[in-house]
Amino acid sequence: MGLVKLEADMASNMSYVYLPDHPGSGSFGCVAKTVPLYQVVKGYDGLDVNLDFDVEGRLIGIEIFSA
């Protein structure tokens, strides 16, 4: 089982959670689809959150803005 890794960029107010299936930062083309959380959760009105999926449809990362 892999580890969960958190990176925060205070200059851009963005954080990224690397989930265990993520191939790692700098892995070009590993994100095949990005879905905003508000499209998944009806009525969501919180921070801007994007869910990143690989080509097999696995959730590999979570991008959080203004965090």
For each residue, the residues with C-beta under 8 A, 3 or more apart:
1: 20
2: 19 20 21 22
3: 20
4: 17 18 19 20
5: 17 18 22
6: 15 16 17 18
7: 15 16 18 25
8: 14 15 16 67
9: 12 13 14 15
10: 13
11:
12: 9
13: 9 10 65 66 67
14: 8 9 63 64 65 66 67
15: 6 7 8 9 63 64 67
16: 6 7 8 25 61 62 63 64
17: 4 5 6 61 62 63 64
18: 4 5 6 7 22 24 25 60 61
19: 2 4 22 59 60 61 62
20: 1 2 3 4
21: 2 54 58 59 60
22: 2 5 18 19 27 30 52 60 61
23: 27 30 60
24: 18 27
25: 7 16 18
26:
27: 22 23 24 30
28:
29: 32
30: 22 23 27 54 60
31: 34 52 53 54 60 61
32: 29 53 54 55
33: 52 53 57
34: 31 50 51 52 53 63
35: 39 40 50 51 53
36: 39 40 48 49 50 51
37: 40 41 44 46 49 50 51
38: 41 44 45
39: 35 36
40: 35 36 37 44 51
41: 37 38 44
42:
43:
44: 37 38 40 41
45: 38
46: 37 49
47: 64 65 66 67
48: 36 64 65 66
49: 36 37 46 62 63 64 65
50: 34 35 36 37 62 63
51: 34 35 36 37 40 59 61 62 63
52: 22 31 33 34 59 60 61 62 63
53: 31 32 33 34 35 57 58 59 60
54: 21 30 31 32 57 58 60
55: 32
56:
57: 33 53 54
58: 21 53 54
59: 19 21 51 52 53 62
60: 18 19 21 22 23 30 31 52 53 54
61: 16 17 18 19 22 31 51 52
62: 16 17 19 49 50 51 52 59
63: 14 15 16 17 34 49 50 51 52
64: 14 15 16 17 47 48 49 67
65: 13 14 47 48 49
66: 13 14 47 48
67: 8 13 14 15 47 64
